[in-house]
Amino acid sequence: MYDFVVVGAGPAGSRFARRAAEAGREVLLLESGTVGEPLACSGHVSTDIWEYVDDEAVARLRQNRVYGARFHVDGPGSRSYPFYKREPVSNVIDRVGLDRTLADFAAEAGADLREGHTVVSVDERDDRVVVEASLGDGGETERFEARMVAGCDGPTSRVRRALDLPEPDELLHGVLGFDPESDASDFVDVHLTAPTFFAWRIPRGDAGVEYGLAAPPSEDVSGAFDRLTDAYGATTDRRCSGAIPVGPPARTTSDRGFLIGDAAAQTKPFTGGGILYGMRAADVAASVVDPEDPTTLDAYESGWRDELATEIRLGKAIRRCYSLPRPVQRVGLRALSGEIGVHMDEPSSFFSASNLRSLFSRGSPPEGKGRGD
Ligand SMILES: Cc1cc2nc3c(=O)[nH]c(=O)nc-3n(C[C@H](O)[C@H](O)[C@H](O)COP(=O)(O)OP(=O)(O)OC[C@H]3O[C@@H](n4cnc5c(N)ncnc54)[C@H](O)[C@@H]3O)c2cc1C
């Protein structure tokens, strides 16, 4: 019997599998398709991402360095309000490559990684969990037993449903498209034009330019995406979409199961980004959950909230600003834009000494950085 069966080899599942295997646990990591595919993510992350991979991967996965964001209350060509640092704030990365790298680390640490295994049922018993996986269209299935199950199977988690755990507050619908023309410029553009969220343009170096938009699924997300690319005069050759969970459920653990990553809505409410929050929660789980002792799940439930709940709460407050009247947004953006000292994953860093110093000692932006239109 395995100690843990981990469902889903995204960043959260692979990170947890790696850390648990390194701690000497017997880990089975099941992935429904091929690791990393299909793509449904911008891969725009803070530079903290490099703490999770080795030096070789940094050069291979990095597509562009980003120094800041130009916010626009309206569409392309409208006045922009730049927020920037003098060093890179974030990186744009090859997301498919990241998933492959993290899954390989898990396998090298000893996790039993099986692709092409779609988990179709989870039966939680007194002393174990029994998980059944489908091996393809032929109807063939395989059963596995473990002391615990980790649901790392993304925003529409099947494990979450099987364990009867509550749903996230909200699922947004995100759409992406890519223009192949290369662009290694320093700024992403953010347009506060999508209902309750935003649209974006991300320069991805030789990988081209990404356009994207997210909004509640009740909105015409595809139509809004077309209007965005038309306004930029861009032609996108590939399009993909995915769900973005916002607002973690009140409970993410059951008797012998727990959720990590998007399955637990461990995302930034103001960007939808969840790669790093999910991996931080995975590290908490690997350090506190003992598969022989289900009572340790309580330590995970409180531990990941200690790590992320304040940032998520502040992130929700930032997101509320996306729905303010436009004149109010303009005043706020004008007041706050300029050089910043905030960490993009930590809204609480707005109150840090480095950000307050930046706010109150603003000079001209360096050449080529942060000049508004
Ligand atoms: C349009 C869009 C843009 C985004 N941009 C960013 C960004 O720029 N930066 C950022 O940090 N985040 C971004 N995100 C969010 C980010 O993609 C997620 O937060 C992140 O992927 C969560 O990782 P995860 O491991 O929890 O889940 P996932 O990455 O979704 O991984 C879940 C894995 O489980 C597998 N799986 C699902 N069901 C089963 C099953 N039944 N059996 C076996 N395997 C299963 C899936 O195939 C998948 O590999 C974006 C999301 C969207 C939709």
The ligand as an SDF file (V2000), in Angstrom:
LIG
                    3D

 53 58  0  0  0  0  0  0  0  0999 V2000
   -6.1390   31.4940  -18.4540 C   0  0  0  0  0  0  0  0  0  0  0  0
   -5.3050   31.2220  -17.2170 C   0  0  0  0  0  0  0  0  0  0  0  0
   -4.1380   31.9220  -17.0090 C   0  0  0  0  0  0  0  0  0  0  0  0
   -3.3790   31.6950  -15.8600 C   0  0  0  0  0  0  0  0  0  0  0  0
   -2.2140   32.3900  -15.6770 N   0  0  0  0  0  0  0  0  0  0  0  0
   -1.4850   32.1790  -14.5670 C   0  0  0  0  0  0  0  0  0  0  0  0
   -0.2530   32.8550  -14.3690 C   0  0  0  0  0  0  0  0  0  0  0  0
    0.1790   33.6420  -15.2100 O   0  0  0  0  0  0  0  0  0  0  0  0
    0.4500   32.6180  -13.2200 N   0  0  0  0  0  0  0  0  0  0  0  0
   -0.0030   31.7430  -12.2800 C   0  0  0  0  0  0  0  0  0  0  0  0
    0.6510   31.5770  -11.2230 O   0  0  0  0  0  0  0  0  0  0  0  0
   -1.1520   31.0660  -12.4500 N   0  0  0  0  0  0  0  0  0  0  0  0
   -1.8890   31.2600  -13.5680 C   0  0  0  0  0  0  0  0  0  0  0  0
   -3.0450   30.5630  -13.7450 N   0  0  0  0  0  0  0  0  0  0  0  0
   -3.4700   29.6390  -12.7080 C   0  0  0  0  0  0  0  0  0  0  0  0
   -2.6200   28.3820  -12.7440 C   0  0  0  0  0  0  0  0  0  0  0  0
   -2.7240   27.7910  -14.0120 O   0  0  0  0  0  0  0  0  0  0  0  0
   -3.1100   27.4300  -11.6520 C   0  0  0  0  0  0  0  0  0  0  0  0
   -3.2090   28.1290  -10.4250 O   0  0  0  0  0  0  0  0  0  0  0  0
   -2.1380   26.2620  -11.4810 C   0  0  0  0  0  0  0  0  0  0  0  0
   -2.0510   25.5170  -12.6520 O   0  0  0  0  0  0  0  0  0  0  0  0
   -2.6350   25.3700  -10.3510 C   0  0  0  0  0  0  0  0  0  0  0  0
   -1.7970   24.2480  -10.2490 O   0  0  0  0  0  0  0  0  0  0  0  0
   -2.3990   22.8690   -9.7250 P   0  0  0  0  0  0  0  0  0  0  0  0
   -1.2730   21.9140   -9.7210 O   0  0  0  0  0  0  0  0  0  0  0  0
   -3.1800   23.0950   -8.5000 O   0  0  0  0  0  0  0  0  0  0  0  0
   -3.5050   22.4650  -10.8340 O   0  0  0  0  0  0  0  0  0  0  0  0
   -3.3150   22.1700  -12.3730 P   0  0  0  0  0  0  0  0  0  0  0  0
   -2.1410   22.8710  -12.9250 O   0  0  0  0  0  0  0  0  0  0  0  0
   -4.6530   22.3920  -12.9800 O   0  0  0  0  0  0  0  0  0  0  0  0
   -2.9670   20.6300  -12.4100 O   0  0  0  0  0  0  0  0  0  0  0  0
   -3.9410   19.6610  -12.1580 C   0  0  0  0  0  0  0  0  0  0  0  0
   -3.4940   18.4000  -12.8460 C   0  0  0  0  0  0  0  0  0  0  0  0
   -4.4040   17.3720  -12.5010 O   0  0  0  0  0  0  0  0  0  0  0  0
   -4.6870   16.6070  -13.6510 C   0  0  0  0  0  0  0  0  0  0  0  0
   -5.9860   15.9740  -13.4230 N   0  0  0  0  0  0  0  0  0  0  0  0
   -7.1970   16.5820  -13.3980 C   0  0  0  0  0  0  0  0  0  0  0  0
   -8.1510   15.6750  -13.1360 N   0  0  0  0  0  0  0  0  0  0  0  0
   -7.5250   14.4800  -12.9850 C   0  0  0  0  0  0  0  0  0  0  0  0
   -7.9820   13.1590  -12.7090 C   0  0  0  0  0  0  0  0  0  0  0  0
   -9.2850   12.8900  -12.5230 N   0  0  0  0  0  0  0  0  0  0  0  0
   -7.0650   12.1690  -12.6270 N   0  0  0  0  0  0  0  0  0  0  0  0
   -5.7310   12.4320  -12.8060 C   0  0  0  0  0  0  0  0  0  0  0  0
   -5.2470   13.6570  -13.0750 N   0  0  0  0  0  0  0  0  0  0  0  0
   -6.1450   14.6650  -13.1560 C   0  0  0  0  0  0  0  0  0  0  0  0
   -4.6750   17.6180  -14.7840 C   0  0  0  0  0  0  0  0  0  0  0  0
   -4.4500   17.0010  -16.0340 O   0  0  0  0  0  0  0  0  0  0  0  0
   -3.5270   18.5210  -14.3750 C   0  0  0  0  0  0  0  0  0  0  0  0
   -2.2930   18.0790  -14.8900 O   0  0  0  0  0  0  0  0  0  0  0  0
   -3.8290   30.7520  -14.9000 C   0  0  0  0  0  0  0  0  0  0  0  0
   -4.9920   30.0250  -15.1240 C   0  0  0  0  0  0  0  0  0  0  0  0
   -5.7270   30.2420  -16.2790 C   0  0  0  0  0  0  0  0  0  0  0  0
   -6.9830   29.4510  -16.5230 C   0  0  0  0  0  0  0  0  0  0  0  0
  1  2  1  0
  2  3  1  0
  2 52  2  0
  3  4  2  0
  4  5  1  0
  4 50  1  0
  5  6  2  0
  6  7  1  0
  6 13  1  0
  7  8  2  0
  7  9  1  0
  9 10  1  0
 10 11  2  0
 10 12  1  0
 12 13  2  0
 13 14  1  0
 14 15  1  0
 14 50  1  0
 15 16  1  0
 16 17  1  0
 16 18  1  0
 18 19  1  0
 18 20  1  0
 20 21  1  0
 20 22  1  0
 22 23  1  0
 23 24  1  0
 24 25  2  0
 24 26  1  0
 24 27  1  0
 27 28  1  0
 28 29  2  0
 28 30  1  0
 28 31  1  0
 31 32  1  0
 32 33  1  0
 33 34  1  0
 33 48  1  0
 34 35  1  0
 35 36  1  0
 35 46  1  0
 36 37  1  0
 36 45  1  0
 37 38  2  0
 38 39  1  0
 39 40  1  0
 39 45  2  0
 40 41  1  0
 40 42  2  0
 42 43  1  0
 43 44  2  0
 44 45  1  0
 46 47  1  0
 46 48  1  0
 48 49  1  0
 50 51  2  0
 51 52  1  0
 52 53  1  0
M  END
$$$$
